């Protein structure tokens, strides 16, 4: 069985080394994401399915903001950001990469922030 520490070293070491990090990158994004990756690694869910879930949470955040439910919008926006890292971790863990996955992963930062701002 793979431990959280082993997953963190295998899946996140490169991300930490190559990026300058904003103030919350480690404790709000990468530290919790590996636990979700660990849980999902025990299921048959694919990285592309996680990417679709990311888009659903992002769209849900925008709709919630538009409807005035700010707390739900914040929660869904956080899940959108958090799971955006999980899809890549799942792909690296299972060594399964695809053009569809790259496309799905690229839609989120292009569409969701603008949609969220328009909804606000």
PEDASUL-V223938 format. One record per backbone hydrogen bond with DSSP energy under -0.5 kcal/mol. NH is the residue of the N-H (numbers start at 1). CO is the residue of the C=O. If there is no record, write none. Layout:
# PEDASUL-V223938
nh={NH/NH}
co={CO/CO}
This chain:
# PEDASUL-V223938
nh={7/8/9/10/11/12/13/13/16/17/18/19/25/28/29/29/30/31/33/34/35/35/36/37/38/39/40/41/42/43/50/51/52/53/54/55/56/57/58/59/60/61/62/63/64/65/66/67/68/69/70/73/74/75/76/77/78/79/80/81/82/83/84/85/85/86/87/88/89/90/91/92/93/94/95/96/97/102/103/104/105/106/107/108/109/110/111/112/113/115/116/117/118/119/120}
co={3/4/5/6/7/8/8/9/12/13/14/15/22/24/24/25/25/26/29/30/31/32/32/33/34/35/36/37/39/40/46/47/48/49/50/51/52/53/54/55/56/57/58/59/60/61/62/63/65/64/68/69/70/71/72/73/74/75/76/77/78/79/80/81/82/82/83/84/85/86/87/88/89/90/91/91/95/98/99/100/101/102/103/104/105/106/107/108/108/111/112/113/114/115/116}
